[in-house]
């Protein structure tokens, strides 16, 4: 195609989500009760999630229908555009072909509404009147706030304190959509007060914020909890991204050799990667699916594969995951959405089986990559997306060195319009580098008493 923008007709928007569990050679291990260490059933999840989401969490079906009511709201911004990155290709002087799916056109400016809308819908169907949640950089909190106002529900958000102070306009965005936002750790919960008693200046973490949001949901029978990543049903909803990409690349007469996405808990990576990984699992193709994470929170590249808690205090089930330990507090980097100690069970199993790859990048090199992208393609990426761009540039330069033309697809998961303070610091040379030491990782992992993964 001569046109760099590849638009999918609205009539071609997928009508089903894809569940990779159906095609995995090794199924994910079951979640365990944090006290008994026995596999849990739907009854343990019922206080937190509505029945439809619990069913999706446990389903083995390959495809799950998208409700018409959800598709109607999706139409506000979906299908999202795909671009051929001719400007970046020229800048790098690479024979590689680079495509990116742009999820920043959603009302919240990221991919997160893809799961926020169905989660709010299923909660509304179950008679829920209020949803609590956590948010790192504010992308997920914004998305859920947007979704809840569509269905007339209250939304209460616990925002990691480092982002609450560093990204004030994300809080304003949530407030505009009617949500109440609190910095985490807060004095509103037992979990938050306990953290503050030990660490009064705690920058917070997603694990802490999850503990607070879960605690508040458990105290009210009309309130449920929503998670923006990690869990199976969240990853399922995000696959609409990759399913659209398949059709758009077909329109372009192309197919990827490499698929890249940033990695926090797994929803971003799963969204674009799982539909293509299906071709590896079912057809024997050799697409490289690469998760890009920060060196300050490298659970995939330097963590261990074992059962661990999804939150800091211990209110969630034990999940089989690559983890740095649920007590791990990542450095307050600007990619707040990637500051999570563990990875989702599905992604962790795929990595353990060698079916996907992971790379880690430091904050400064990621912002350098983001600047290159902004100057060649015009879009200022979110700090999270810069991790994927750093990986793409690395792979494109490898193609240049080898004289090989490969097709690279990545998820530009959101814009950076609320992150200009971070770009200002980088351009002024004031951005601080963070890379966790092995001693810090070892100290965090040493405190784990959760079960090991059976050999």
C-alpha positions as CSV (number, residue, x, y, z in Angstrom):
1,X,0.0,0.0,0.0
2,X,1.1,3.5,-0.7
3,X,-0.9,5.0,2.1
4,X,0.9,4.7,5.5
5,X,-2.5,4.6,7.4
6,X,-4.3,1.3,7.2
7,X,-8.0,1.8,8.2
8,X,-10.3,-1.2,8.9
9,X,-13.9,-0.7,8.0
10,X,-16.2,-0.6,11.0
11,X,-18.1,-3.6,9.7
12,X,-14.9,-5.6,10.1
13,X,-14.5,-5.0,13.8
14,X,-14.1,-8.4,15.5
15,X,-17.2,-9.9,17.0
16,X,-15.3,-12.3,19.3
17,X,-12.3,-12.2,21.6
18,X,-9.6,-14.9,21.3
19,X,-8.7,-17.1,24.2
20,X,-5.1,-18.5,23.8
21,X,-5.6,-20.9,26.6
22,X,-7.5,-23.2,24.2
23,X,-4.3,-23.6,22.1
24,X,-1.6,-23.6,24.7
25,X,0.4,-26.9,24.8
26,X,0.8,-26.5,28.6
27,X,-2.2,-24.9,30.3
28,X,-1.6,-22.4,33.1
29,X,-1.5,-23.8,36.6
30,X,-4.6,-23.0,38.7
31,X,-4.7,-20.2,41.2
32,X,-4.4,-21.2,44.8
33,X,-6.0,-20.1,48.1
34,X,-3.4,-17.9,49.9
35,X,-4.1,-19.7,53.2
36,X,-4.6,-23.4,52.3
37,X,-2.6,-23.4,49.0
38,X,-5.3,-25.5,47.5
39,X,-6.8,-24.7,44.0
40,X,-9.6,-22.2,44.3
41,X,-13.0,-22.3,42.7
42,X,-15.4,-19.7,41.4
43,X,-16.7,-19.1,44.9
44,X,-13.5,-17.4,46.1
45,X,-13.7,-14.9,43.2
46,X,-17.4,-14.2,43.6
47,X,-16.9,-11.4,46.2
48,X,-14.7,-9.5,43.7
49,X,-16.0,-10.2,40.2
50,X,-19.4,-10.7,38.6
51,X,-20.3,-14.2,37.3
52,X,-19.7,-13.5,33.6
53,X,-16.1,-12.4,34.3
54,X,-15.4,-15.4,36.5
55,X,-16.6,-17.6,33.7
56,X,-14.3,-15.9,31.3
57,X,-11.4,-16.2,33.7
58,X,-11.8,-20.0,33.7
59,X,-13.0,-20.7,30.2
60,X,-11.2,-23.1,27.8
61,X,-13.3,-21.9,24.8
62,X,-11.2,-20.6,21.9
63,X,-13.5,-17.7,21.2
64,X,-15.8,-15.6,23.4
65,X,-18.6,-13.4,21.9
66,X,-18.4,-9.6,22.4
67,X,-21.7,-8.3,23.6
68,X,-23.5,-5.9,21.2
69,X,-23.6,-3.3,24.0
70,X,-19.9,-3.4,24.3
71,X,-19.3,-3.2,20.5
72,X,-21.6,-0.2,20.4
73,X,-19.2,1.7,22.8
74,X,-16.1,0.3,21.1
75,X,-17.4,2.0,17.9
76,X,-16.5,5.4,19.5
77,X,-12.9,4.7,18.6
78,X,-12.6,1.2,17.1
79,X,-11.4,-0.1,14.8
80,X,-8.1,1.7,15.6
81,X,-5.7,2.7,12.8
82,X,-2.5,0.9,11.8
83,X,0.4,2.8,10.3
84,X,3.4,1.9,8.3
85,X,6.2,3.7,10.0
86,X,8.0,5.0,6.9
87,X,9.5,7.9,8.7
88,X,11.1,5.7,11.4
89,X,12.3,3.3,8.7
90,X,14.0,6.1,6.9
91,X,15.5,7.5,10.1
92,X,17.0,4.1,10.9
93,X,18.0,3.4,7.3
94,X,16.7,-0.2,7.8
95,X,15.4,-2.7,5.3
96,X,12.9,-3.8,8.0
97,X,9.2,-2.9,7.5
98,X,7.7,-1.4,10.7
99,X,4.0,-1.2,11.4
100,X,2.3,0.1,14.6
101,X,-1.2,-0.2,15.9
102,X,-2.2,3.1,17.4
103,X,-4.4,2.6,20.5
104,X,-4.0,6.2,21.6
105,X,-7.1,7.3,19.7
106,X,-9.4,5.9,22.5
107,X,-11.1,8.5,24.7
108,X,-8.7,7.6,27.6
109,X,-5.7,7.7,25.2
110,X,-4.7,4.1,25.6
111,X,-5.6,0.5,25.0
112,X,-7.2,0.1,28.5
113,X,-10.8,0.9,27.5
114,X,-10.8,-2.4,25.6
115,X,-11.3,-4.2,28.9
116,X,-12.7,-1.4,31.0
117,X,-15.9,-1.3,28.9
118,X,-16.7,-5.0,29.1
119,X,-15.8,-5.2,32.8
120,X,-18.2,-2.3,33.5
121,X,-20.8,-3.8,31.3
122,X,-20.7,-7.2,33.0
123,X,-20.8,-5.6,36.5
124,X,-23.8,-3.5,35.5
125,X,-25.6,-6.6,34.3
126,X,-25.0,-8.2,37.7
127,X,-26.5,-5.2,39.5
128,X,-23.2,-3.8,40.8
129,X,-23.4,0.0,41.6
130,X,-19.7,0.7,42.4
131,X,-16.3,-0.5,41.2
132,X,-13.0,0.0,42.9
133,X,-9.6,-0.3,41.2
134,X,-6.0,0.6,41.3
135,X,-4.0,2.5,38.7
136,X,-0.3,3.0,38.0
137,X,0.2,5.7,35.5
138,X,-3.5,6.6,35.4
139,X,-4.3,4.9,32.1
140,X,-6.3,2.1,33.6
141,X,-8.0,4.4,36.1
142,X,-9.0,6.8,33.3
143,X,-10.4,4.0,31.2
144,X,-12.5,2.5,34.0
145,X,-13.8,6.0,34.9
146,X,-14.8,6.4,31.3
147,X,-16.5,3.0,31.2
148,X,-18.3,3.4,34.6
149,X,-19.8,6.8,33.6
150,X,-21.3,5.1,30.4
151,X,-23.1,2.6,32.6
152,X,-24.0,4.9,35.5
153,X,-21.8,3.3,38.2
154,X,-19.5,4.9,40.8
155,X,-15.8,4.4,40.3
156,X,-13.2,4.7,43.1
157,X,-9.6,4.7,42.1
158,X,-6.4,4.1,44.2
159,X,-3.6,5.7,42.2
160,X,0.0,4.9,43.0
161,X,1.3,7.9,44.9
162,X,4.3,8.5,42.6
163,X,1.9,8.9,39.7
164,X,-0.7,10.8,41.7
165,X,1.8,13.5,42.3
166,X,3.7,13.2,39.0
167,X,0.8,12.9,36.6
168,X,-1.9,15.3,38.0
169,X,-3.8,15.6,34.8
170,X,-4.6,11.9,34.7
171,X,-6.3,12.4,38.0
172,X,-8.2,15.4,36.6
173,X,-9.3,13.2,33.6
174,X,-10.7,10.6,36.0
175,X,-12.4,13.3,38.1
176,X,-14.0,14.7,34.9
177,X,-15.5,11.3,34.2
178,X,-16.9,11.2,37.7
179,X,-14.4,9.0,39.5
180,X,-13.0,9.6,43.0
181,X,-9.3,9.2,43.2
182,X,-7.0,8.7,46.2
183,X,-3.2,8.5,46.4
184,X,-2.0,5.0,47.4
185,X,-0.9,4.1,50.0
186,X,-3.8,6.0,51.7
187,X,-5.1,6.3,55.2
188,X,-8.5,5.0,54.1
189,X,-7.7,1.3,54.3
190,X,-6.0,-1.1,56.8
191,X,-3.6,-2.0,54.0
192,X,-2.7,1.6,53.3
193,X,-2.3,2.6,56.9
194,X,0.0,-0.4,57.5
195,X,2.3,0.6,54.7
196,X,2.4,4.2,55.8
197,X,3.2,3.2,59.3
198,X,6.3,1.4,58.1
199,X,7.2,3.7,55.1
200,X,5.6,7.2,55.6
201,X,7.3,8.4,52.3
202,X,6.3,5.3,50.3
203,X,6.0,6.1,46.5
204,X,3.4,3.3,46.3
205,X,3.2,0.4,44.0
206,X,0.5,-1.4,42.0
207,X,0.6,-4.2,44.5
208,X,-0.2,-1.8,47.3
209,X,-2.9,-0.1,45.4
210,X,-4.5,-3.4,44.5
211,X,-4.6,-4.3,48.2
212,X,-6.4,-1.1,49.0
213,X,-9.0,-1.4,46.1
214,X,-9.7,-5.1,47.0
215,X,-10.1,-4.3,50.7
216,X,-12.7,-1.6,49.9
217,X,-14.6,-3.9,47.5
218,X,-14.8,-6.7,50.1
219,X,-16.5,-4.3,52.6
220,X,-19.6,-3.6,50.4
221,X,-21.8,-6.2,48.8
222,X,-22.9,-3.7,46.1
223,X,-19.2,-3.0,45.2
224,X,-16.9,-5.1,43.0
225,X,-13.3,-4.8,42.0
226,X,-11.8,-4.5,38.5
227,X,-8.2,-5.2,37.5
228,X,-6.6,-3.6,34.4
229,X,-4.1,-6.4,33.6
230,X,-2.7,-9.8,34.6
231,X,-5.9,-11.8,34.9
232,X,-7.1,-14.1,32.0
233,X,-10.3,-12.2,31.3
234,X,-8.4,-8.9,31.0
235,X,-6.0,-10.4,28.5
236,X,-8.9,-11.9,26.6
237,X,-10.6,-8.6,26.1
238,X,-7.5,-7.0,24.8
239,X,-7.1,-9.5,21.9
240,X,-9.4,-7.3,19.8
241,X,-6.1,-5.3,19.1
242,X,-4.3,-8.2,17.4
243,X,-7.4,-9.6,15.7
244,X,-7.8,-6.2,14.0
245,X,-4.1,-6.2,13.1
246,X,-4.4,-9.5,11.3
247,X,-7.0,-8.0,9.0
248,X,-5.1,-4.7,8.5
249,X,-1.9,-6.5,7.6
250,X,-3.8,-8.6,5.2
251,X,-5.0,-5.4,3.6
252,X,-1.4,-4.3,3.4
253,X,-0.3,-7.6,1.9
254,X,2.0,-8.3,4.8
255,X,2.5,-10.5,7.8
256,X,4.8,-10.0,10.8
257,X,8.0,-11.7,11.6
258,X,8.2,-9.9,15.0
259,X,5.5,-8.6,17.3
260,X,6.4,-6.3,20.2
261,X,4.5,-4.7,23.0
262,X,5.4,-3.1,26.4
263,X,4.9,-5.3,29.4
264,X,3.6,-4.5,32.9
265,X,1.2,-7.3,33.8
266,X,0.5,-8.6,30.4
267,X,-2.7,-7.0,28.9
268,X,-0.9,-4.9,26.3
269,X,1.4,-7.7,25.2
270,X,-1.4,-10.2,25.1
271,X,-3.7,-7.9,23.2
272,X,-1.5,-7.6,20.1
273,X,0.6,-10.8,20.6
274,X,-1.8,-13.6,21.3
275,X,-3.7,-13.6,18.0
276,X,-0.4,-13.9,16.1
277,X,1.1,-16.4,18.6
278,X,-1.9,-18.5,17.6
279,X,-0.4,-19.0,14.2
280,X,2.8,-20.4,15.8
281,X,0.8,-22.8,18.0
282,X,-1.7,-23.9,15.3
283,X,0.3,-23.6,12.0
284,X,3.9,-23.9,13.1
285,X,4.9,-20.3,12.1
286,X,7.9,-18.7,13.7
287,X,6.7,-15.3,14.7
288,X,8.9,-13.8,17.5
289,X,6.6,-12.3,20.2
290,X,8.7,-9.9,22.4
291,X,7.6,-8.4,25.7
292,X,9.5,-5.1,26.5
293,X,9.9,-4.3,30.2
294,X,11.8,-1.8,32.3
295,X,15.2,-2.6,33.8
296,X,13.9,-1.2,37.1
297,X,11.1,-3.8,37.3
298,X,12.4,-6.8,35.3
299,X,10.1,-9.6,36.4
300,X,10.3,-11.5,33.0
301,X,14.0,-11.2,32.5
302,X,15.3,-11.4,36.1
303,X,12.4,-12.7,38.2
304,X,11.6,-16.3,39.2
305,X,8.7,-18.5,38.1
306,X,6.7,-19.5,41.2
307,X,3.4,-18.9,43.0
308,X,3.0,-15.4,44.4
309,X,0.4,-13.0,45.5
310,X,-1.0,-10.4,43.1
311,X,-1.0,-7.7,45.8
312,X,1.3,-6.6,48.6
313,X,-0.8,-7.3,51.6
314,X,-2.0,-10.8,50.6
315,X,-5.7,-10.4,49.8
316,X,-5.6,-12.0,46.4
317,X,-5.2,-15.6,45.3
318,X,-1.8,-17.0,44.6
319,X,-1.0,-17.0,40.9
320,X,1.8,-18.9,39.0
321,X,3.9,-16.0,37.7
322,X,7.3,-14.6,37.0
323,X,7.7,-12.4,39.9
324,X,10.2,-10.1,41.8
325,X,8.2,-10.7,45.0
326,X,5.0,-9.1,46.1
327,X,6.8,-6.8,48.5
328,X,9.0,-5.4,45.7
329,X,8.6,-1.7,45.4
330,X,9.9,-0.6,41.9
331,X,11.7,2.8,41.5
332,X,9.3,5.6,40.6
333,X,10.0,5.6,36.8
334,X,7.7,7.6,34.5
335,X,6.3,4.4,32.9
336,X,4.1,3.9,35.9
337,X,2.0,1.2,34.1
338,X,5.0,-1.1,34.0
339,X,5.7,-0.9,37.7
340,X,4.2,-4.2,38.7
341,X,6.1,-7.0,40.5
342,X,4.6,-10.0,38.6
343,X,3.3,-11.2,35.3
344,X,0.0,-12.8,34.4
345,X,-0.3,-16.6,34.6
346,X,-0.8,-17.1,30.9
347,X,2.1,-15.0,29.8
348,X,4.3,-16.6,32.5
349,X,3.6,-20.1,31.3
350,X,4.3,-19.1,27.7
351,X,7.6,-17.6,28.7
352,X,8.5,-20.6,30.8
353,X,7.8,-22.8,27.8
354,X,10.0,-20.7,25.5
355,X,7.1,-19.6,23.3
356,X,7.7,-15.9,23.8
357,X,10.7,-13.6,24.5
358,X,11.4,-10.7,26.9
359,X,13.8,-7.8,26.8
360,X,14.4,-5.1,29.4
361,X,15.4,-1.5,28.6
362,X,16.5,1.4,30.9
363,X,14.4,4.6,31.2
364,X,16.9,6.9,29.4
365,X,17.2,4.7,26.3
366,X,13.4,4.3,26.2
367,X,12.9,8.1,26.2
368,X,15.6,8.5,23.5
369,X,13.7,6.0,21.4
370,X,10.4,7.8,22.1
371,X,12.0,11.1,20.9
372,X,13.2,9.4,17.7
373,X,9.7,8.1,17.1
374,X,8.0,11.4,17.8
375,X,10.4,13.3,15.4
376,X,10.0,10.7,12.6
377,X,6.3,9.8,13.0
378,X,4.8,12.8,14.7
379,X,3.1,11.0,17.6
380,X,4.5,11.5,21.1
381,X,4.3,8.1,22.8
382,X,3.4,7.3,26.4
383,X,6.5,6.3,28.4
384,X,5.2,2.7,28.5
385,X,5.1,2.6,24.7
386,X,8.6,3.8,24.5
387,X,9.8,0.4,25.8
388,X,8.3,-1.2,22.8
389,X,9.8,1.4,20.5
390,X,13.3,0.8,22.0
391,X,12.9,-2.9,21.2
392,X,11.7,-2.2,17.7
393,X,14.6,0.1,17.0
394,X,17.0,-2.5,18.3
395,X,15.5,-5.2,16.0
396,X,15.3,-2.9,13.0
397,X,19.0,-2.1,13.4
398,X,19.8,-5.8,13.7
399,X,18.0,-6.2,10.3
400,X,20.1,-3.4,8.9
401,X,23.3,-5.1,10.1
402,X,22.2,-8.5,8.7
403,X,20.9,-7.0,5.5
404,X,17.5,-8.7,6.1
405,X,14.0,-7.3,5.4
406,X,11.8,-8.4,8.3
407,X,8.3,-7.1,9.2
408,X,8.0,-5.7,12.7
409,X,4.6,-4.9,14.3
410,X,4.3,-3.2,17.6
411,X,1.5,-1.8,19.8
412,X,1.7,2.0,20.3
413,X,-0.5,1.5,23.3
414,X,-1.1,5.2,24.2
415,X,-0.1,8.8,23.6
416,X,2.1,10.8,26.0
417,X,0.1,14.0,26.1
418,X,-0.2,13.8,29.9
419,X,3.4,12.9,30.3
420,X,5.1,16.1,29.1
421,X,6.7,16.6,32.5
422,X,8.7,13.4,31.9
423,X,9.7,14.6,28.5
424,X,10.7,18.0,29.9
425,X,12.9,16.3,32.4
426,X,14.5,14.1,29.7
427,X,15.1,17.0,27.3
428,X,16.7,19.0,30.1
429,X,19.0,16.1,31.1
430,X,17.4,15.8,34.5
431,X,15.8,12.4,34.1
432,X,17.2,9.9,36.6
433,X,18.2,6.4,35.6
434,X,16.9,3.4,37.6
435,X,18.1,-0.1,37.4
436,X,17.4,-2.5,40.2
437,X,20.4,-4.4,41.5
438,X,20.6,-8.2,41.9
439,X,21.0,-7.7,45.6
440,X,17.6,-5.8,45.8
441,X,15.9,-8.6,43.8
442,X,17.4,-11.3,45.9
443,X,16.3,-9.5,49.1
444,X,12.8,-9.3,47.8
445,X,12.6,-12.9,46.7
446,X,14.1,-14.1,50.0
447,X,11.0,-13.0,51.8
448,X,8.7,-15.2,49.7
449,X,7.0,-18.1,51.5
450,X,4.6,-18.9,48.7
451,X,4.6,-22.3,47.0
452,X,7.1,-23.3,44.4
453,X,6.0,-24.3,40.9
454,X,6.1,-28.1,40.7
455,X,9.0,-29.4,38.6
